[in-house]
Amino acid sequence: MPTVNARRGRAERALQAKRDLYAHLNTTARAYRVAAREAVEAAERRESVDAALLDTAREAWAEQYSCK
């Protein structure tokens, strides 16, 4: 039977893994929001928009979100 310390250690590792996952998810979400905002602002200025940048940010966020 696992000791209290072993159970506590597993719980702490699981919590840290969850924190890491959410940190990565927030990072990719932030990058996606920035790319989207920049694309909208460029379109408003009638400048060309690099759709690949927005698509890359969206795909990175979607990939990270699907791992959640």
N, C-alpha and C positions, 0 to 999 in steps of 0.2 A: 504494500500500500504506500503511495507517495506521501512524503512528509508535507507538513504545512509549508515549509520553505520551498519545496519543489513546486507545489501548487501555486504559491504566490509568485515564484519566478516565471512559471508558464503564463500566468495571468498578466504579469508585467510585460512579458515579451509580446503577448497578443495585443495588449493595449498600445505598445510602441509601434507594432506593425500597422495597426489601424491608424495611428497618428501619422505615420509615414505615408500611408496610402492617401489620406485626406490632404496632406501637404502637397503631394504630387498632383492630385486632382485640382486643388486650388491654383497651383502654378499654371497648369495647362488651361484652366478656365480663364484665368487672368490674361494669359497670352491670346486666347481666342477673342476675349472681349476687346482687347487693345487692337487686334488686327481688324475686327469688325468695325470699331469706331473709326479707325484710320481709313478704312475703305469707304465708309459713309461720308466722312469729311472730304476725302479726295473726290468722290462723286459730286458732292455739293459744289466743289470748286471747279467742276467739269474737267478734272484731271483724269488721266487713265488710272484704272484700278488693276493691280496685279492680283487676279483671282487666285492664283496659285498660292500666294501667301496666306490668304484667308482659308483656302481649302486645307493647307498644311496644318494650320492652327486648329481648325475644326476637327480634322482627322486625329491629331494628337490628343485633343480633349476627349473625343469619342472613344479612342482606344483606352485611355486612362479610365474613363467612366465605366467602360464595359468590364474592367478588372475589379471594380468595386465590389 
